[in-house]
Amino acid sequence: METEKDNENTEWMLADEIELVYKTRIKPADRPKIRNASDACRLFRLHWRGDKIDLVEQCKILVLNNAQYVLGIMDISSGSAIGTVVDTKLIFAAALKANASRVVVCHNHPSGNIKPSFNDEVITQKIKSAGLLLDIVLVDHIILTSKGYFSFADEGML
């Protein structure tokens, strides 16, 4: 017969299993290569709902291998007309899950203003620093609008 004392001694041993899975349907030869911000923007625009780009701020990432071929794209967050929360842990959980070596971050500005805010600059440096610890390079942080884009890499801000 199991006693209360037995339960107390075994409860600390309970833990959920964590499974890391990355499933690909695209052959390596068919993956797009990101050579520059323009390539990344084209791919992000294909995966952005057109009715959202001028409505709510969202953040997405591309995870890349070392040769900058796309391993996947992921939605990180969706917020309001004036902001969204960019969770660094979620960015790198996705990158690690896909065994990525590089990441491109993108968020939109519904206002149409491509100029980065102070918070945009802060989160970019935070992501870059976290990536250095994990050997995952932040290739670019792109601000997307319906009319254009801003690239931190192109502007020498990485």
FISE-989914 format. One record per residue: chain; x, y, z of N, C-alpha, C in turn; residue number from 1; residue in three letters. Coordinates in pm, 1 decimal, decimal comma. Atoms other than C-alpha are relative to their C-alpha. Last residue first. Example, Ala and Ser with C-alpha at 12.3 -4.5 7.8 and 13.67 -1.06 7.14 Angstrom:
<pts>
- cadena n_X n_Y n_Z ca_X ca_Y ca_Z c_X c_Y c_Z num residuo
- A -82,0 -119,0 -6,0 1367,0 -106,0 714,0 -77,0 109,0 73,0 2 ser .
- A 89,0 -119,0 0,0 1230,0 -450,0 780,0 90,0 120,0 0,0 1 ala .
</pts>
This chain:
<pts>
- cadena n_X n_Y n_Z ca_X ca_Y ca_Z c_X c_Y c_Z num residuo
- A -16,1 129,8 -67,8 2446,4 4544,5 -3704,6 143,9 -18,8 38,4 158 leu .
- A 41,3 -7,3 -139,2 2359,6 4907,9 -3783,8 5,3 -135,9 73,0 157 met .
- A -118,1 12,8 -85,0 2551,1 4935,6 -4110,8 -29,9 3,1 148,9 156 gly .
- A -31,7 -129,6 -57,9 2246,4 5069,5 -4298,0 119,4 -5,0 95,7 155 glu .
- A -33,8 -92,8 108,8 2226,4 4764,5 -4523,8 43,0 135,5 53,1 154 asp .
- A -128,2 40,9 60,0 2241,2 4539,4 -4217,2 42,6 97,2 -108,1 153 ala .
- A -106,8 -35,3 -94,3 1966,8 4727,7 -4028,8 136,2 -35,3 -58,8 152 phe .
- A -87,4 111,2 -36,6 1747,0 4697,8 -4337,7 109,3 49,9 93,9 151 ser .
- A -123,7 -49,3 -58,9 1453,2 4935,4 -4382,6 79,7 -121,5 43,1 150 phe .
- A -59,8 68,3 -114,8 1164,0 4843,8 -4610,1 124,5 73,7 46,1 149 tyr .
- A -144,6 16,8 4,8 922,0 4973,5 -4869,6 52,1 -75,5 121,0 148 gly .
- A -66,8 -75,8 107,3 563,8 5064,8 -4960,2 150,4 -25,5 -11,3 147 lys .
- A 61,9 35,5 127,6 348,6 4818,3 -4763,0 70,6 67,8 -116,6 146 ser .
- A 126,1 -72,2 15,1 591,1 4852,2 -4474,7 -60,2 -41,6 -133,9 145 thr .
- A 75,8 10,9 124,4 869,3 4622,1 -4356,1 -123,3 89,8 6,2 144 leu .
- A 128,3 -62,9 -28,1 1134,5 4682,3 -4093,0 -72,6 9,6 -133,1 143 ile .
- A 65,7 -77,8 104,6 1415,7 4434,7 -4145,9 -130,3 57,4 54,1 142 ile .
- A 130,0 -31,7 -58,9 1657,8 4297,1 -3890,9 -62,9 97,8 -97,4 141 his .
- A 65,3 -128,6 23,8 1950,7 4132,0 -4062,3 -123,9 11,1 87,7 140 asp .
- A -37,9 -48,3 132,8 2199,4 3845,5 -4054,6 -58,1 138,1 -25,3 139 val .
- A 111,6 -82,6 44,2 2170,0 3781,5 -3680,6 43,2 64,7 -130,4 138 leu .
- A -23,0 -135,3 48,9 2431,9 3508,5 -3652,6 -132,3 68,4 -33,9 137 val .
- A 102,2 -22,4 101,9 2367,7 3201,0 -3439,7 8,2 147,6 -39,3 136 ile .
- A -61,7 16,5 132,2 2672,9 3087,6 -3243,1 -103,9 3,4 -111,7 135 asp .
- A 44,9 128,1 55,0 2456,2 3054,4 -2929,8 63,5 -33,2 -134,8 134 leu .
- A -17,3 104,8 -101,0 2623,1 3326,4 -2723,0 -31,2 -138,7 -55,2 133 leu .
- A -144,4 21,4 -17,0 2657,3 3546,8 -3031,7 26,7 -111,0 100,8 132 leu .
- A -48,4 86,2 107,4 2287,6 3500,5 -3102,7 148,3 -30,1 11,5 131 gly .
- A 42,7 136,3 -33,7 2194,0 3645,3 -2766,0 50,7 -98,8 -104,9 130 ala .
- A -80,6 47,4 -113,4 2402,2 3954,0 -2843,3 -36,0 -142,6 39,3 129 ser .
- A -136,6 20,9 47,8 2242,2 4002,8 -3187,8 88,0 -58,3 111,3 128 lys .
- A 2,2 121,9 81,9 1892,9 3955,8 -3046,6 141,1 -32,9 -49,0 127 ile .
- A 27,1 111,9 -91,1 1957,6 4214,7 -2772,8 2,9 -132,7 -75,9 126 lys .
- A -125,1 28,5 -70,7 2117,4 4453,1 -3023,3 -15,6 -116,8 97,0 125 gln .
- A -96,0 50,7 99,1 1811,2 4432,0 -3248,7 131,6 -36,9 68,1 124 thr .
- A 28,9 142,8 18,5 1578,7 4466,7 -2948,3 95,3 -61,4 -102,4 123 ile .
- A -32,6 75,7 -121,5 1746,1 4796,2 -2853,6 -22,8 -149,5 -20,8 122 val .
- A -146,3 7,5 -10,1 1740,7 4939,1 -3207,0 42,3 -84,0 119,7 121 glu .
- A -44,5 86,9 109,8 1371,4 4859,2 -3252,5 151,8 -20,1 7,0 120 asp .
- A 25,9 138,6 -41,1 1302,2 5010,8 -2908,7 41,3 -100,0 -107,0 119 asn .
- A -102,1 33,3 -100,2 1470,6 5336,8 -3018,5 -16,8 -144,7 44,8 118 phe .
- A 16,4 -68,6 -128,1 1243,4 5337,1 -3321,3 117,0 -36,2 91,0 117 ser .
- A 6,1 79,8 -122,4 1354,8 5230,3 -3666,3 -17,4 88,3 123,6 116 pro .
- A -106,8 -35,9 -94,0 1261,7 5455,9 -3960,9 -11,8 -83,6 128,0 115 lys .
- A -102,0 106,0 -3,2 1040,0 5271,5 -4210,3 112,6 29,3 99,0 114 ile .
- A -130,4 -59,9 -27,7 730,8 5485,1 -4137,4 105,9 -110,1 10,5 113 asn .
- A -65,1 -27,5 127,8 425,7 5326,0 -4301,6 137,5 62,4 15,3 112 gly .
- A 3,7 -144,7 26,6 225,8 5356,1 -3979,5 56,8 34,5 -136,9 111 ser .
- A 127,2 -35,9 64,2 163,8 4978,8 -3986,4 -10,1 149,3 -35,6 110 pro .
- A 48,3 -123,4 -60,3 535,2 4928,5 -3912,4 -128,8 39,1 -71,7 109 his .
- A 57,9 -105,4 82,7 627,3 4569,4 -3990,4 -33,5 122,6 84,4 108 asn .
- A 128,4 -44,2 -53,6 864,3 4327,2 -3825,5 -49,4 115,4 -86,0 107 his .
- A 74,8 -101,8 73,8 1143,7 4117,5 -3966,7 -124,6 36,9 79,5 106 cys .
- A 119,3 -43,7 -71,7 1418,4 3908,4 -3809,2 -68,1 108,0 -83,5 105 val .
- A 41,1 -133,0 45,4 1671,5 3720,1 -4020,2 -130,7 30,9 71,5 104 val .
- A 140,0 -39,4 -10,8 1845,1 3425,4 -3853,5 -18,3 140,9 -56,2 103 val .
- A 26,0 -142,3 23,3 2167,4 3233,7 -3902,1 -149,3 26,7 10,5 102 arg .
- A -123,5 -73,0 -29,8 2324,8 2900,8 -3807,7 -19,9 150,3 -7,8 101 ser .
- A -38,2 -113,1 84,1 1999,3 2707,0 -3791,3 130,9 62,0 47,2 100 ala .
- A -146,3 7,2 8,9 1966,0 2366,2 -3625,1 54,5 109,3 -92,6 99 asn .
- A -31,5 26,6 140,5 1591,0 2384,3 -3699,9 150,0 -16,8 -23,0 98 ala .
- A 78,3 116,9 41,8 1506,5 2350,8 -3329,7 31,4 -39,7 -143,4 97 lys .
- A -66,5 120,1 -51,5 1788,4 2588,5 -3241,3 -72,6 -126,8 -45,2 96 leu .
- A -127,8 15,4 70,6 1648,7 2860,6 -3466,5 72,2 -126,8 44,9 95 ala .
- A 26,3 41,3 138,2 1294,9 2811,0 -3337,3 129,8 -25,0 -75,5 94 ala .
- A 55,6 135,7 -9,9 1403,2 2822,5 -2972,8 -25,5 -54,0 -139,8 93 ala .
- A -109,8 95,5 -3,8 1621,3 3120,2 -3067,2 -45,3 -143,2 24,8 92 phe .
- A -82,4 -8,1 121,4 1333,7 3335,8 -3183,9 106,3 -108,8 1,0 91 ile .
- A 75,4 67,3 106,1 1106,8 3217,2 -2901,0 77,8 -0,2 -131,9 90 leu .
- A -3,8 144,5 -26,2 1364,4 3311,6 -2638,0 -69,7 -78,0 -110,8 89 lys .
- A -130,2 52,2 42,5 1408,3 3656,1 -2794,1 8,3 -151,2 20,2 88 thr .
- A -53,3 89,9 -101,8 1037,8 3731,7 -2751,5 128,0 -66,1 -52,5 87 asp .
- A -94,0 87,8 69,2 946,5 4032,3 -2967,0 70,9 -82,8 106,9 86 val .
- A -105,0 51,0 -87,6 636,3 4192,5 -2819,4 86,8 -95,8 -80,4 85 val .
- A 13,2 143,0 -27,0 433,2 4391,7 -3069,9 116,4 -42,1 88,1 84 thr .
- A -109,4 81,3 -50,8 375,7 4759,8 -3125,7 -34,1 -146,8 11,7 83 gly .
- A -120,2 -74,8 -40,4 169,5 5058,6 -3237,0 113,0 -86,0 55,9 82 ile .
- A -42,0 -93,5 104,0 -119,2 4916,6 -3440,9 130,7 70,5 34,6 81 ala .
- A 99,0 -103,5 28,0 -144,8 4623,8 -3202,0 51,4 89,4 -112,6 80 ser .
- A 37,0 -93,2 -104,8 38,3 4298,5 -3154,3 -110,6 94,4 -39,2 79 gly .
- A 93,8 -91,3 62,7 127,4 3984,4 -3344,8 -52,3 90,1 110,3 78 ser .
- A 100,8 -70,4 -78,4 424,7 3772,7 -3250,5 -89,3 85,6 -87,7 77 ser .
- A -43,9 -15,5 -138,2 692,5 3528,0 -3359,4 -107,0 67,5 83,7 76 ile .
- A 62,1 -116,1 -62,0 552,0 3395,8 -3686,9 43,3 3,6 146,2 75 asp .
- A 86,8 15,5 -116,6 798,4 3146,0 -3829,2 -56,6 134,4 42,2 74 met .
- A 50,5 -132,0 -38,0 983,0 3089,9 -4155,1 -96,7 -21,0 114,8 73 ile .
- A 139,4 -19,2 -36,3 1192,6 2786,6 -4239,4 -31,5 144,4 32,9 72 gly .
- A 47,2 122,9 -63,5 1524,6 2632,0 -4338,7 -146,8 12,3 38,4 71 leu .
- A 110,0 -8,6 -95,2 1608,1 2909,3 -4582,9 -39,3 -138,8 49,5 70 val .
- A 119,2 58,4 58,9 1949,2 2881,5 -4748,5 -107,4 -7,0 108,2 69 tyr .
- A 112,0 -93,5 10,2 2200,0 3124,0 -4599,8 -115,7 -50,5 -85,3 68 gln .
- A -11,9 -52,1 136,9 2510,1 2905,5 -4653,4 -114,2 96,0 -33,7 67 ala .
- A -120,6 -81,6 7,9 2528,8 2857,6 -4273,7 21,3 61,6 -138,5 66 asn .
- A -120,4 78,0 -27,0 2167,9 2739,2 -4259,3 121,7 90,5 -20,5 65 asn .
- A -84,9 34,3 113,5 1887,3 2988,9 -4231,7 111,7 -94,7 42,4 64 leu .
- A -116,1 71,2 -52,6 1596,2 3065,5 -4002,5 75,8 -57,8 -118,9 63 val .
- A -50,4 103,7 89,1 1362,0 3334,4 -4130,1 115,5 -66,3 72,3 62 leu .
- A -142,2 28,8 20,2 1179,0 3525,9 -3862,8 18,2 -99,0 -113,9 61 ile .
- A -25,0 131,6 58,4 843,8 3697,4 -3820,9 151,8 -19,5 -9,7 60 lys .
- A -141,6 35,9 13,6 720,9 3992,5 -3613,8 8,4 -142,4 -52,4 59 cys .
- A -30,2 141,5 -15,6 382,1 4160,8 -3636,2 150,0 -20,6 -14,8 58 gln .
- A -142,6 30,8 4,9 250,4 4515,2 -3600,0 19,4 -148,3 31,3 57 glu .
- A -60,1 34,6 -129,3 -116,8 4546,5 -3680,6 147,9 -32,8 -18,0 56 val .
- A 98,8 3,6 -107,5 -314,4 4712,8 -3962,2 61,6 -23,2 137,7 55 leu .
- A 31,3 -138,3 -36,9 -93,7 4821,8 -4252,9 -95,4 8,1 118,5 54 asp .
- A -123,7 -78,1 0,8 76,3 4480,8 -4294,1 -22,2 146,8 39,3 53 ile .
- A -55,2 -23,8 -134,0 -233,1 4289,2 -4182,5 116,4 99,0 -0,1 52 lys .
- A 93,6 -81,8 -75,8 -454,0 4286,5 -4494,0 49,9 31,8 140,8 51 asp .
- A 5,7 -137,0 49,6 -162,2 4173,2 -4706,0 -93,4 89,5 78,1 50 gly .
- A 136,5 -27,3 45,3 -109,6 3861,2 -4497,1 -9,6 147,2 -36,1 49 arg .
- A 68,2 -100,2 -81,9 266,4 3822,2 -4480,2 -140,4 18,4 -54,8 48 trp .
- A 55,6 66,4 -118,3 422,3 3501,0 -4613,4 -71,8 97,0 93,3 47 his .
- A 79,5 115,5 44,0 493,9 3622,5 -4968,3 -72,8 -67,0 116,6 46 leu .
- A 125,5 -50,5 58,5 603,5 3958,6 -4822,8 -90,6 -113,0 -48,3 45 arg .
- A 89,5 -42,5 -107,7 860,9 3781,3 -4602,5 -134,0 47,0 -56,0 44 phe .
- A 52,3 120,8 -64,5 1008,0 3604,3 -4905,7 -94,3 35,8 114,6 43 leu .
- A 89,5 68,7 93,7 1043,3 3923,4 -5108,4 -63,8 -122,1 65,2 42 arg .
- A 127,2 -73,7 7,5 1183,2 4105,6 -4806,5 -98,6 -67,0 -93,7 41 cys .
- A 75,1 28,9 -122,3 1450,3 3838,5 -4751,7 -136,4 68,2 -3,9 40 ala .
- A 44,0 140,0 6,2 1567,5 3860,6 -5113,0 -87,1 -33,5 120,8 39 asp .
- A 104,5 5,6 101,6 1578,8 4242,9 -5091,6 -55,2 -141,3 -14,6 38 ser .
- A 127,0 -40,2 -61,7 1774,0 4227,0 -4767,0 -115,6 -8,6 -98,8 37 ala .
- A 4,4 -139,6 -44,6 2055,6 4033,7 -4934,2 -138,5 29,6 58,6 36 asn .
- A -126,9 -65,6 33,7 2171,6 3692,7 -5055,8 7,8 141,8 55,7 35 arg .
- A 9,4 -142,0 -34,0 1896,6 3483,7 -4896,0 137,1 62,6 -21,5 34 ile .
- A -120,5 -53,2 -64,8 1890,1 3147,1 -5070,9 -20,6 149,3 22,2 33 lys .
- A -50,7 -129,5 47,3 1559,6 2978,3 -5148,0 124,0 41,5 78,9 32 pro .
- A 10,5 -108,1 -98,8 1528,1 2608,1 -5071,2 51,5 130,5 -57,9 31 arg .
- A 110,9 -89,4 32,9 1469,3 2375,3 -5367,3 -15,3 117,5 97,3 30 asp .
- A -26,3 -64,9 129,4 1805,6 2194,6 -5358,4 -107,7 101,8 -37,2 29 ala .
- A -105,6 -100,8 -11,4 1759,6 2121,8 -4986,3 27,2 75,5 -130,1 28 pro .
- A -132,5 57,0 25,4 1431,2 1943,4 -5058,5 105,4 109,4 9,8 27 lys .
- A -67,8 -58,0 116,3 1129,9 2108,9 -4901,7 139,3 -60,2 -13,1 26 ile .
- A 64,9 58,2 117,5 899,2 1913,0 -4673,8 71,2 44,9 -126,7 25 arg .
- A -12,8 -74,5 124,4 1104,3 1970,0 -4361,0 -70,1 -75,0 -112,1 24 thr .
- A 42,9 79,0 115,6 1016,1 1857,8 -4013,0 9,0 86,9 -124,0 23 lys .
- A 4,4 -92,5 113,4 1204,2 1997,1 -3715,0 -31,9 -85,4 -121,3 22 tyr .
- A 31,1 53,8 131,6 1146,2 1813,7 -3390,1 -1,4 113,7 -101,1 21 val .
- A -41,2 -97,2 99,2 1285,0 1868,9 -3042,4 -17,1 -61,0 -137,7 20 leu .
- A -40,1 57,8 126,8 1093,1 1665,0 -2787,0 34,0 112,7 -96,8 19 glu .
- A -16,6 -105,5 100,0 1067,3 1758,8 -2422,9 51,7 -65,2 -126,6 18 ile .
- A -100,5 23,7 102,7 931,6 1497,3 -2184,1 1,4 116,7 -97,7 17 glu .
- A 50,5 22,1 134,6 738,3 1622,3 -1885,1 115,8 -19,5 -96,8 16 asp .
- A -38,2 -102,6 97,7 890,8 1576,5 -1543,1 -60,0 -35,0 -134,8 15 ala .
- A 88,0 -12,2 114,9 800,3 1388,4 -1226,8 47,3 113,1 -90,9 14 leu .
- A -58,6 67,8 115,5 1093,5 1307,1 -995,0 -84,7 13,2 -125,7 13 met .
- A -108,7 -83,5 53,0 998,1 1563,1 -727,3 62,2 -61,8 -124,9 12 trp .
- A 54,0 -111,2 78,2 671,0 1378,9 -676,4 108,3 85,5 -63,2 11 glu .
- A -10,8 22,4 144,5 852,0 1059,1 -571,3 -48,9 118,2 -83,3 10 thr .
- A -136,7 32,7 41,6 935,8 1123,7 -204,1 14,4 -13,5 -150,7 9 asn .
- A -85,6 -116,7 -23,0 611,2 1301,7 -121,9 141,2 -24,9 -51,7 8 glu .
- A 33,9 -100,9 101,2 412,9 1018,4 -277,8 88,5 123,1 12,9 7 asn .
- A -53,4 49,6 127,1 595,2 760,2 -61,3 -26,3 100,3 -112,0 6 asp .
- A -144,5 -23,8 -4,1 523,1 971,4 251,7 65,4 -47,8 -129,3 5 lys .
- A -19,2 -141,6 34,6 153,3 974,3 164,6 148,6 33,3 -3,6 4 glu .
- A 30,0 -96,1 -106,2 160,5 595,8 171,7 21,8 142,3 -50,3 3 thr .
- A -77,4 -122,6 14,0 134,0 341,2 -105,2 -41,7 100,0 107,4 2 glu .
- A 83,2 -117,8 0,0 0,0 0,0 0,0 88,3 125,1 0,0 1 met .
</pts>
